[in-house]
Every structure is written in C-alpha cells, then in structure tokens.
Amino acid sequence: MKMTADSSGRKAWAPYLQVAPLTLVLLLFFAIPVALVVVVSFFRYQMLVGLVPDFTFKNYVDILTNPTNWSLYLSTFKFTIIVLAITFVLGFWISYFLVFHVRNLMTAIALFLICTVPFWTSNIIRMISWRPVLGREGLINQALQGMGVTAQPLDWLLYSDFSVIVAYVHLYTLFMIVPIFNSMARIDKSLLEAAVDGGASRWGVVWNVVLPLSKTGIALGSLFVVTLVMGDFSVVTVMSGGLSGSVTSGMFNDLQFLNYPRAAANAVILLIVVLLIAVAIFRLVDVRKELVR
C-alpha cells in the first residue's frame, strides 16, 4: 500500500514538474520584466536626476493628452493596416498556389523553402538592400527614366511611407504565409472536388471552402504581422530617414533622453492596444478549437 501511495503521489506531481521549466522561463523573461515596466511607468522623471520613485499618473496623462503621441499612434495603425492587407493578399494566394496548384509535394516544399531564403540574412541587411532599388539613382528610377516614363527621379520611392511599407511587406510576409499554408495543407482536397461537382465556380470554391477553412492560419498570421509591425521601430527609422514616426520610435526618443518612466508608460499603453487586438482576433476565430480539429 505504501508503494502504491508513493507511486500515486509521484504521478500527481509529474504534470507540475513537467511544466515547471516553462513556467520558470515565462516568469523570469516575461512576467517579471513586464511587471517592472508597469512599475516604472508610474515613476516620475526629473531632469539631471533620472528616475524618482514617486507614484504618479503624469506619464499617462501626458501621453494621452499630447497630440504628437496621437499622431504617432495613428501613423502606427496606418502602417499596420496597410501592411496587414498586403501581406494577407500575398500570403493567401502564395499559400493557395503552393497547396492546390503544385501537384508534386517535393516541389511545393522546395518553393516554400525559397520563401525562407531572405531570413538567412538580418533585417538590417534586407532593409538596406532596398536603398539601391528605391533611391534617386536606384534601379527603379533608372528604368523609368530609361523608358521615358519619367523625366526626373521619383523622390517618394525612398525615405517615405512607401519605402517603409515596402520594407515591412518584405520582412513580414512570410509570417503570414506559414500559418495560412499550414491551414490550407490540412484541407481535404475532396471538399474542393465536391464543391466543383456541385456547380461552384473557382472563385466560389475559394470563397466558400478554402477561405473559411483557412481562418485559423489567417488569424495567427494577422496576429504575427500586427505585433511585429506595431512593435518595430528600426524599419520606420531607417527606411523613412526620420520623416515618418511610430509609437516605438517615440519610445526610443524618450530612452535617448533617459526618460524611462514616459517610455515605460508608452510601452504599457502599446501592450494593452496589442492585447486588445489579439483578443478581438481570437474572438472572431476560436484558434484552440480549430487547431484540435
């Protein structure tokens, strides 16, 4: 009976021991840092002194009442919505082509791996590689002038919102392709054949069969793209030449002036906004239910 009790006790503790390492990692590298940011966001900043541990809402009031901060948030939402729309269109149709039009599995895998080639280099290198393409003396301007389409170089191709969006799409489209590809690969091909036999057109099959069954991948891909774009500042800084701004670039400026409480408050607000977007996405699509399907 004693051995039975000991074995049952070990079995009862086994699940907790299995999740203990992950819990420890999340606690040390996520929960505690976020908690510190929240605490610092209520501190006061004093010139030539730095952090002053006085509880105050001044940082949040300044951020929410400053028109400049509202413009930065609007700019961030603008970039997020445009990039999300473009990456969704690209990710959906590239995944659709790989899953339903490439008959050979090895060919589909090879083409899918080609999509990952840009990730073999750093983000900075991939961003800078657009400068010789979009610059005044770049390939696009030279081609347009050579064909007589334009008489002068187009200045808005580089150091503009356009170049920022191009860089974002280049960097983050794969984060939309991978989950959508995974969802589409699980669709039974006989469903498409049944829809065609029932008289559905190609667009009808896509709209009524493929799109609804890919909503899990679309939701996850959208979440990836939203969080990556809203949490990035390097692309806006490098590709806009400082002419465009975002919430994170505003936080970076606060950090340069050692105004950590204001930057922390901005980070908390941005985190809340991203969490609300994530909750909205998961309310539209029950990801857990779809994944176990």
C-alpha positions in Angstrom: 0.0 0.0 0.0 2.9 2.3 0.8 4.5 1.8 -2.6 1.1 2.4 -4.2 0.7 5.7 -2.3 4.2 6.8 -3.3 3.7 6.0 -7.0 0.3 7.8 -7.0 2.0 10.8 -5.3 4.7 10.9 -8.0 2.1 10.7 -10.7 0.2 13.6 -9.1 3.3 15.7 -9.1 4.5 14.7 -12.6 2.4 17.3 -14.6 3.7 20.1 -12.3 7.3 19.1 -12.7 6.9 18.9 -16.5 5.5 22.5 -16.7 7.9 23.9 -14.1 10.8 24.7 -16.6 8.4 26.6 -18.9 6.8 28.4 -16.0 10.2 29.5 -14.7 11.2 30.8 -18.1 8.0 32.7 -18.6 8.3 34.1 -15.1 11.9 35.2 -15.5 11.8 36.5 -19.1 8.2 37.7 -19.4 6.2 38.3 -16.2 8.9 40.0 -14.2 10.2 42.3 -17.0 6.6 43.3 -17.8 5.9 43.9 -14.2 9.0 46.1 -13.9 7.9 48.1 -16.9 4.5 48.7 -15.4 6.0 49.8 -12.1 8.5 52.2 -13.7 5.7 53.7 -15.8 4.3 55.2 -12.6 7.6 56.7 -11.5 8.5 60.4 -12.0 11.2 61.7 -14.3 13.3 64.6 -13.1 15.9 66.4 -15.3 19.5 65.6 -14.2 18.3 63.2 -11.7 16.5 60.5 -13.7 14.1 58.1 -12.1 12.2 59.3 -9.0 10.1 56.5 -7.4 7.1 58.7 -6.7 3.7 57.2 -7.7 2.1 59.4 -10.3 -0.2 59.2 -13.4 1.5 62.1 -15.0 3.2 60.0 -17.7 -0.1 58.5 -18.8 -1.8 61.9 -18.8 1.0 63.5 -20.9 0.9 60.7 -23.4 -2.9 60.6 -23.8 -3.3 64.4 -24.0 -0.3 65.1 -26.3 -1.4 65.5 -30.0 2.0 64.3 -31.1 1.5 61.0 -29.4 -1.9 60.6 -31.0 -0.3 61.2 -34.4 2.3 58.6 -33.7 -0.4 56.1 -32.8 -2.3 56.9 -36.0 0.8 56.5 -38.0 1.4 53.1 -36.4 -2.1 52.0 -37.1 -1.8 53.2 -40.7 1.3 51.1 -41.3 -0.2 48.1 -39.5 -3.5 48.1 -41.5 -1.8 48.6 -44.9 0.9 46.0 -44.3 -1.7 43.6 -42.9 -3.9 43.9 -46.0 -0.9 43.5 -48.4 0.6 40.5 -46.6 -2.8 38.8 -46.3 -3.3 39.0 -50.1 0.2 37.8 -50.8 0.2 35.2 -48.1 -3.2 33.8 -49.0 -2.6 33.4 -52.8 1.0 32.2 -52.4 -0.2 29.5 -50.0 -3.1 28.7 -52.3 -0.8 28.2 -55.2 1.6 26.0 -53.2 -1.1 23.8 -51.7 -3.6 23.4 -54.6 -1.7 24.1 -57.8 1.7 22.4 -57.2 1.0 18.7 -57.6 4.4 17.4 -56.5 4.9 17.6 -52.8 8.7 18.0 -53.0 8.3 20.8 -55.4 5.8 22.6 -53.1 8.2 22.1 -50.2 11.1 23.4 -52.3 9.1 26.5 -53.3 8.1 27.0 -49.7 11.7 26.9 -48.6 12.6 29.5 -51.2 10.3 31.9 -49.3 12.5 31.5 -46.3 15.7 32.4 -48.1 15.5 36.2 -47.1 15.5 35.1 -43.5 19.1 33.8 -43.9 20.2 37.4 -43.5 19.5 40.0 -40.9 16.6 42.5 -41.0 19.1 45.4 -41.3 20.7 44.0 -44.4 17.4 43.3 -46.0 16.2 46.8 -45.3 19.4 48.4 -46.6 19.2 46.3 -49.8 16.1 48.4 -50.8 18.1 51.6 -51.0 19.9 50.8 -54.3 16.5 49.8 -55.7 14.3 52.7 -54.5 16.9 55.6 -54.4 17.1 58.6 -56.7 19.8 56.7 -58.6 18.3 53.4 -58.0 17.2 50.6 -60.4 13.5 51.7 -60.5 14.3 55.4 -61.2 16.8 54.5 -63.8 14.4 52.1 -65.5 11.6 54.6 -65.5 13.8 57.3 -66.9 15.3 55.0 -69.5 11.9 54.0 -70.8 10.8 57.7 -70.8 8.1 57.3 -68.3 9.5 60.0 -66.0 11.8 62.9 -66.7 13.1 63.3 -63.2 13.8 60.7 -60.4 10.9 59.9 -58.1 11.7 61.2 -54.7 8.9 59.4 -52.9 10.2 55.9 -53.6 12.8 56.2 -50.7 12.6 57.9 -47.4 8.9 57.9 -47.3 5.9 56.0 -46.1 6.0 54.0 -49.3 9.5 52.7 -48.6 8.5 51.8 -45.0 5.6 49.7 -46.2 7.7 48.0 -48.9 10.2 47.0 -46.2 7.5 45.8 -43.8 5.9 43.7 -46.5 9.3 42.2 -47.5 10.2 41.4 -43.9 6.9 40.0 -42.6 5.0 38.4 -45.5 6.5 35.0 -44.5 4.8 35.3 -41.1 1.5 35.3 -42.9 2.4 32.6 -45.4 3.5 30.0 -42.9 0.3 29.7 -40.8 -2.0 30.0 -43.8 0.0 27.4 -45.7 -0.3 25.1 -42.7 -4.1 25.6 -42.5 -4.6 25.0 -46.2 -2.4 21.9 -46.2 -4.9 20.3 -43.8 -7.9 20.9 -46.1 -9.3 17.7 -47.6 -9.0 18.1 -51.4 -12.2 16.1 -51.9 -14.1 19.1 -50.5 -12.9 21.2 -53.4 -13.9 18.4 -55.8 -17.3 18.1 -54.2 -17.8 21.9 -54.5 -16.9 21.9 -58.2 -19.2 18.9 -58.8 -21.9 20.9 -57.1 -21.6 23.7 -59.6 -19.4 26.1 -57.7 -17.0 28.3 -59.7 -13.3 28.6 -58.9 -13.9 31.8 -57.0 -16.9 30.2 -55.3 -14.7 27.3 -54.1 -12.1 29.8 -52.8 -14.7 32.0 -51.1 -17.0 29.3 -49.6 -14.5 26.4 -48.9 -10.8 27.5 -48.8 -11.2 30.8 -47.1 -13.4 29.6 -44.2 -11.2 26.6 -43.6 -8.1 28.8 -43.6 -9.3 31.2 -41.0 -7.1 29.8 -38.3 -4.0 30.4 -40.3 -5.3 33.9 -41.3 -5.9 34.8 -37.6 -2.5 33.6 -36.5 -0.7 35.3 -39.4 -2.6 38.5 -38.7 -1.6 38.4 -35.1 2.1 37.9 -36.1 2.1 40.7 -38.5 0.2 43.1 -36.2 2.5 42.5 -33.3 5.7 42.7 -35.4 4.7 46.0 -37.2 3.4 47.7 -34.0 6.5 46.6 -32.0 9.1 47.7 -34.6 11.0 51.0 -34.8 14.0 50.2 -36.9 12.2 49.9 -40.2 10.5 53.3 -39.8 13.7 54.9 -38.7 15.9 53.5 -41.5 13.5 53.5 -44.4 11.8 56.8 -43.8 15.0 58.7 -43.0 13.3 60.1 -39.9 10.5 61.6 -41.9 7.9 59.1 -40.5 7.2 58.1 -37.0 5.7 55.4 -34.9 4.9 54.7 -31.2 8.1 52.7 -30.8 10.2 55.5 -32.4 8.7 57.9 -29.8 9.7 55.5 -27.0 13.2 55.3 -28.5 13.5 59.0 -28.3 12.4 59.0 -24.7 15.0 56.4 -23.9 17.7 58.5 -25.5 16.8 61.4 -23.1 16.7 58.8 -20.2 13.0 59.5 -19.7 12.4 55.9 -18.7 9.0 56.4 -17.0 7.5 58.0 -20.0 8.8 55.3 -22.3 7.5 52.6 -19.9 4.1 54.2 -19.9 4.0 54.3 -23.7 5.1 50.6 -23.7 2.2 49.7 -21.4 -0.3 51.5 -23.5 1.0 49.9 -26.7 0.9 46.5 -24.9 -2.7 47.0 -24.0 -3.6 48.0 -27.5 -1.9 44.9 -29.0 -3.6 42.7 -26.4 -7.0 44.1 -27.3 -6.3 43.5 -31.0 -5.3 39.9 -30.1 -8.5 39.4 -28.1 -10.6 40.7 -31.0 -8.9 38.3 -33.4 -9.3 35.3 -31.1 -13.0 36.2 -30.5 -13.6 36.1 -34.3 -11.7 32.8 -34.6 -11.5 30.1 -31.9 -8.0 29.1 -32.6 -7.8 26.4 -30.0 -11.0 24.7 -31.3 -9.7 24.9 -34.9 -6.2 23.5 -34.0 -7.6 20.4 -32.4 -10.0 19.8 -35.4 
